[in-house]
């Protein structure tokens, strides 16, 4: 029975990864991008953390990140987010900080299960279905691709 569960999880990672890797980049309206950026800025103002920009700092696991969050700081690595969808790269930085803090609030690790739990928590606050779809691509699909490949996949937004 445990073997089946492991195979199911591997299959899910592979399935979601392929949807991301083989999917065509979504066309996102300017209106949706503006709505996304406005929402992210509102989320940023609610973060009780000092976000620190870094070109190189990456957390090896969620517990390491949680320890910093307990100190009210969080390192956000420049290579952790995609800025191509945003009108300004600061929004990718904000997105990553918000996403990492949501990991903390949901006590979720960086596994696919943890990313799905974090996505569900974040998506409840999203102002529209299109933003939920962007979040799904960024959080669940891209994470699955990274887990499947063993390295960061090229960033893009894929709608299913």
Secondary structure, 3 states (H helix, E strand, C coil): CHHHHHHHHHHHHHHHHHHHHHCCCCCCCHHHHHHHHHHHHHHHHHCCCEEEEECCCCCCCHHHHHHHHHCCEEEEEHHHCCCCCCCCCHHHHHHHHHHHHHHHHHCCCCCHHHHHHHHHHHHCCCCCHHHHHHHHHHHHHHHHHHHHHCCCCCCCCCCC
